[in-house]
Amino acid sequence: MTSILTLGAVSKRYGAFQAVKDLSFSVQKGAIVGFLGPNGAGKTSTIRMILGLAAPTSGRIEVLGADDGRKVRDRIGFLPEERGLYRKMTPVDAVAYMAALKGVPMAEGRRRARELLEEQGLGDALKRPMKALSKGMAQKVQLVSAIAHRPELVILDEPFSGLDPVNQQGLERMIRGLADQGATVLFSTHVMQHAERLCQKVVLMARGAKVFEGPVAEARAAAPRFLIVEGALEAAAIQALPGVVEIEPTDAGFRARLVAGAQPQAALKAAFERGLDVTRFEAPEPSLHDAFIVLTGDAR
């Protein structure tokens, strides 16, 4: 597959502080990639370097075949975490103006703006000033302004912030639609469920360094597996089940952590063979959130 974005051993220092340390990853054409990490992990510094807004201290970045994002800025769409459109403009004018900055003729920009805004359910707000829109509506206008010039690479920094659950679902559909149309999407988020539903691949950062790159399923596999066991049970009996390394009591039983590679079915078989009074036995798959906590060391 064609690589749209490649970072090789990229580092960024601000004086004595190293924000990004020896970061390497790639993004393939048409992929939706989650760029994840806790606050201060180095995500924003990395995005700024990709866009050419800041130069790396060392390493190389190739984006859309160029060695500087500024050389291909008309082919990139960017939604910053800090939003900002002219408050007195209407949504159509705001989107058309941003598209014009990327080389789209004003008349064509206005046509695309109306089409995209109506697709996002903003048809009734086309002629209202931005300052009269709700936070969620303004967020959708900002996103439309980032894609109206039909970019090949779309970078979204916390795109779900400020949206209610219904509009979050709409944004997920939009992101999938961008990929279906051939665009490549890199987005950061603190809500792991969005990344879990959308991404073919995730890159996890912690303290300026990459701690994981790969498919979501592989990330989840890094998290420990737990058993939920309920019934009239003794702690010692649960602790003695094969693969169990740690237990904690719950209101109706125990939550037991399994050693890496242990099979929940072996513990269930042993429980029945030993005649344990089990009324509930579950082994839920680890979530991306669980993996995030383990891989980034984020204890929040």
C-alpha positions in Angstrom: 0.0 0.0 0.0 1.0 3.6 -0.6 2.3 5.5 2.4 0.7 8.9 2.7 2.6 9.9 5.9 5.9 8.7 7.3 7.8 9.8 10.3 11.3 8.5 10.9 13.1 8.9 14.2 11.5 12.3 14.7 12.3 14.3 17.9 11.3 17.7 19.0 12.9 19.8 21.8 11.7 23.1 23.3 14.8 24.2 25.1 15.6 21.6 27.7 12.2 19.9 27.4 11.9 17.0 24.9 8.3 16.9 23.7 8.8 14.1 21.2 11.4 11.4 21.3 12.6 9.3 18.3 9.1 8.9 16.9 8.5 6.6 13.9 5.3 5.5 12.3 3.5 5.5 8.9 0.0 6.0 7.7 -1.3 4.2 4.5 -3.5 5.7 1.9 -7.2 5.4 2.7 -6.7 4.3 6.3 -8.3 5.7 9.4 -5.6 5.9 12.1 -6.1 6.9 15.7 -3.3 9.0 17.3 -3.8 8.5 21.0 -2.2 9.4 24.3 -2.8 11.2 27.5 -2.3 15.0 27.8 1.3 16.0 27.4 2.1 12.8 25.4 3.5 14.8 22.4 0.5 14.5 20.0 0.0 18.2 19.3 3.7 18.8 18.8 3.8 15.9 16.3 0.8 17.2 14.4 2.4 20.7 14.2 5.5 19.1 12.7 3.5 17.1 10.2 1.8 20.3 9.1 5.1 22.1 8.8 4.1 24.6 11.6 7.2 23.5 13.6 10.4 22.0 12.5 11.6 18.7 14.0 14.8 18.9 16.0 15.9 15.7 14.3 14.5 13.0 12.1 12.5 13.1 8.9 8.9 13.6 7.9 7.4 12.8 4.5 3.8 13.9 3.9 2.1 13.3 0.5 5.5 12.9 -1.0 6.9 16.2 0.3 9.5 16.8 3.0 7.5 19.8 4.5 3.8 19.9 5.1 3.7 23.5 3.9 4.5 22.4 0.4 1.3 20.3 0.1 -0.9 22.3 2.5 -3.7 22.6 -0.2 -3.9 18.8 -0.1 -4.3 18.6 3.7 -7.4 19.3 5.8 -6.8 20.2 9.4 -9.2 20.6 12.3 -7.3 22.1 15.3 -8.2 21.4 18.9 -8.7 25.1 19.4 -11.6 26.0 17.2 -12.1 29.4 15.5 -14.2 30.8 12.7 -15.2 34.4 12.1 -18.2 34.9 14.3 -20.1 37.3 12.0 -19.8 35.1 8.9 -22.5 32.6 8.0 -21.6 29.0 7.8 -21.6 29.1 4.0 -19.4 32.1 3.8 -17.0 30.7 6.5 -16.6 27.3 4.7 -16.2 28.9 1.3 -13.6 31.3 2.6 -11.5 28.5 4.1 -11.8 26.5 0.9 -10.7 29.6 -1.1 -7.5 29.7 1.0 -6.9 26.2 -0.3 -7.4 27.2 -3.9 -11.1 26.5 -4.5 -12.9 29.2 -6.5 -15.4 31.1 -4.3 -18.5 30.1 -6.3 -17.5 26.4 -6.2 -16.6 26.7 -2.5 -20.1 28.1 -1.7 -21.7 25.2 -3.6 -19.7 22.6 -1.7 -20.4 24.4 1.5 -24.1 24.3 1.1 -24.0 20.6 0.0 -21.8 19.5 3.0 -23.6 21.6 5.5 -27.0 20.2 4.5 -25.6 16.7 4.7 -24.7 17.5 8.3 -28.2 18.7 9.1 -27.4 22.4 9.1 -29.6 23.4 6.2 -31.7 25.7 8.5 -28.5 27.5 9.8 -26.9 28.4 6.4 -27.7 32.1 6.7 -27.3 32.5 10.5 -24.1 34.1 11.8 -21.6 31.7 13.4 -22.1 33.5 16.8 -25.8 32.4 16.8 -25.0 28.7 16.5 -24.7 26.2 19.3 -21.3 24.8 20.2 -22.1 21.5 18.5 -23.3 23.2 15.3 -20.3 25.4 15.2 -18.1 22.4 15.6 -19.7 20.7 12.6 -19.2 23.9 10.5 -15.5 23.9 11.5 -15.1 20.3 10.5 -16.8 21.0 7.1 -14.4 23.9 6.6 -11.5 21.5 7.0 -12.7 19.1 4.2 -14.5 21.3 1.7 -11.4 21.5 -0.5 -11.4 17.7 -0.7 -8.1 17.0 0.9 -6.2 13.8 0.5 -5.0 13.8 4.1 -7.3 14.9 6.9 -5.9 15.5 10.4 -8.4 16.0 13.2 -7.3 17.0 16.6 -10.0 16.0 19.2 -12.8 16.2 16.7 -15.5 14.8 19.0 -15.0 17.4 21.7 -18.2 19.4 22.4 -20.5 17.1 20.4 -23.5 15.2 21.9 -23.8 11.5 21.3 -26.0 11.9 18.3 -23.6 14.3 16.6 -20.7 12.1 17.6 -22.3 9.3 15.6 -22.8 11.6 12.7 -19.1 12.6 12.8 -18.1 8.9 12.8 -20.2 8.4 9.7 -18.5 11.4 8.1 -15.0 10.1 8.9 -15.9 6.7 7.4 -17.3 8.5 4.3 -14.0 10.4 3.9 -12.1 7.1 3.9 -14.6 5.5 1.5 -13.9 8.4 -0.9 -10.2 7.7 -0.8 -9.0 10.2 1.8 -6.7 9.3 4.6 -7.7 10.3 8.2 -5.4 10.7 11.2 -7.3 11.8 14.3 -6.5 12.2 18.0 -9.1 11.6 20.7 -9.3 10.8 24.4 -12.5 8.7 23.9 -11.2 5.3 23.1 -14.6 4.0 21.9 -14.4 6.2 18.8 -11.0 4.9 17.9 -12.1 1.3 18.6 -15.1 1.7 16.2 -13.3 3.6 13.5 -9.6 2.7 13.3 -7.8 0.1 11.3 -4.7 1.1 13.3 -3.7 3.1 16.3 -0.5 4.8 17.4 -0.2 5.3 21.2 2.1 7.9 22.7 3.2 8.4 26.3 5.7 10.9 27.7 6.8 11.9 24.1 7.5 8.4 22.9 5.6 5.8 20.9 4.5 2.9 23.1 2.4 1.0 20.5 1.7 1.0 16.7 -0.6 -1.6 15.1 -4.2 -2.9 14.8 -6.7 -2.3 17.5 -7.0 -6.0 18.2 -3.3 -6.2 18.9 -3.5 -3.2 21.3 -6.3 -4.9 23.2 -4.3 -8.1 23.5 -1.8 -6.1 25.6 -4.3 -5.6 28.3 -4.9 -8.2 31.1 -7.9 -10.5 30.9 -10.3 -10.6 33.8 -12.9 -13.1 35.0 -16.1 -12.1 36.7 -17.2 -15.0 38.9 -20.2 -14.8 41.2 -21.9 -17.3 43.6 -21.4 -18.7 47.0 -17.6 -18.8 46.7 -14.5 -18.7 48.9 -11.6 -16.5 47.9 -9.2 -19.4 48.1 -11.2 -21.4 45.6 -11.1 -18.6 43.0 -7.4 -17.9 43.6 -6.7 -21.6 43.0 -8.3 -21.6 39.5 -5.8 -22.2 36.7 -4.4 -18.9 35.3 -5.6 -16.7 38.1 -2.9 -14.5 39.6 -4.9 -11.9 41.5 -8.4 -11.5 42.8 -10.5 -8.7 44.3 -14.0 -9.1 45.9 -17.1 -7.6 44.3 -20.6 -7.3 45.7 -21.6 -10.8 44.4 -18.3 -12.6 44.0 -14.8 -11.9 42.7 -13.0 -10.2 39.8 -9.9 -12.3 39.0 -7.0 -11.3 36.8 -5.5 -13.9 34.5 -1.9 -14.4 33.7 -1.0 -13.5 30.1 -1.9 -16.2 27.7 -4.3 -18.0 30.2 -7.5 -19.3 28.7 -10.8 -18.4 30.6 -12.3 -21.8 29.5 -9.7 -23.6 31.6 -10.7 -21.7 34.7 -14.4 -22.4 33.9 -13.8 -26.1 33.4 -11.9 -26.3 36.7 -14.6 -24.5 38.6 -17.3 -27.0 37.5 -15.0 -30.0 38.0 -14.3 -28.8 41.6 -18.0 -28.4 42.2 -17.9 -24.6 42.9 -21.3 -22.9 43.3 -21.0 -20.5 40.3 -24.0 -18.5 39.3 -22.2 -16.2 36.9 -19.0 -16.6 34.9 -17.8 -14.0 32.4 -14.5 -13.2 30.6 -15.1 -10.0 28.8 -12.6 -9.1 26.0 -10.3 -6.2 27.0 -11.3 -2.9 25.5 -9.0 -0.3 23.8 -9.5 1.8 27.0 -8.0 -1.1 29.0 -5.1 -1.3 26.6 -4.6 2.5 26.7 -4.2 2.4 30.5 -1.7 -0.4 30.4 0.4 0.8 27.4 0.6 4.5 28.4 0.8 3.9 32.1 -2.0 6.4 32.5 -3.6 5.6 35.9 -6.4 8.1 35.7 
